[in-house]
Amino acid sequence: MSILHILATWSKDMKIESIETYVVDAGWRPWQFTEIKTDSGITGFGEMSDGRNPWGIVGAVEDFKPLLIGKDPLNIQSIYWELQRMAIQSKGGIASKAIAGIELALWDIKGKHHGIPVYELFGGKLRDTQKIYWSHCGTSRARSYELLGVSPLNSRQDIVNLGKEVADKGYTSLKTNIIVRPDSPLSHPPKNTYVFFGGFGGGNGSTDQGLEYTTENQTFVNYELLDVIEDHISALQEGSKGKVTIGLDLNFNFKPQAAKKICSALEKYNMMWVEIDMYEPEGLKEIKDSTSIPITSGENLLGITDYRPYFNLRSMDVAMIDIPWQGFGNSRDVAALAASHQINIAPHNYYSHLSTMISLNLCANVPNVRIMEIDIDDVPWKDQMIGGPLNIKKGVVDIPTAPGWGVDIDTKVLTEHAWQKGKGPGYTNKIK
Ligand SMILES: [Mg+2]
């Protein structure tokens, strides 16, 4: 322990002096951060990234400020429940994310105050490394290849080559989405490659969530969408020569009937899981009971009250847990509830590397981790904001050992890449 840490620990009356928020342009989506400064000189950082409502989230942090300034940042439980009581009529959503961003910064402060990683505050670590998977594999390139400085994905061979690249770089698992290419098996192929995200805003008709439907942008007939999915997964498997397990994230795109059909078509592939978001535990159970492919879900659920009916029904094999959306305390509780149901967790981490470090602190501390998400294709300032790239070897990353979340945030990088008001996220279903 350094002299600075000893002096900081002796300081009895630490107070929160200020709270800053950042909305950072991460290419096709914004990231949001909190920075809490204390009168002891310790600063904590939290992440609360949401691609769709960034200004609402940082605005909610502004609303919470009067409950925070002057408070002892080490009394995390007291502050957390004060914030929860203030937000009681806005359960979940934006309020939950804002509270998480504050709570996570407080854990960072507490870890730094004691000179130990956050997981040490909860009894230490159960592992030294964590297996990760290459998430949004192909998804980010399909939409933002120019920004990423990579080749576009216009043909089946491009997807085969991507599968090979993943295997050659040592990853043993990837996750992708539904990528629709000009050479996809469609009677009305698009001119340019796009990612099918109907559940996130495909226009009128997209909430029908079936395999045959017409939206404002695209018509799928005779289960053509099923053919698109199978073609994409088979190309990735072919390129990776079966060395990589494949996750397919269906997001909010389908109702159970369509999801069951997709799972049935993918039974013969080397699937890590099929992931689907659904605010209906019995509907999700219907999908899970129909297939031998593991079903993963839960990234949009917040706290044990949300997860409990899904676990009681055994609606999912793997529970996704989003820490920047519900905080560290809630995430540990959900992991414990999952463990009691013999279910493993997987942190939802498609954000900055601050979230990566936060998620690694959770993985270190709980006994039931399936694997952890990470986006490999990303903006260069993702590494710059933490001083350099992560040390990833063979799809495995080290658990951080430095105090707090284990990383120093360069706020200059955050301000240099501010998200401009009025800029829309690149999630919507665009067909050029
Ligand atoms: Mg997901």
Boltz pocket constraint, residues with backbone or C-beta under 6 A from the ligand:
constraints:
  - pocket:
      binder: B
      contacts: [[A, 249], [A, 251], [A, 275], [A, 299]]
      max_distance: 6.0
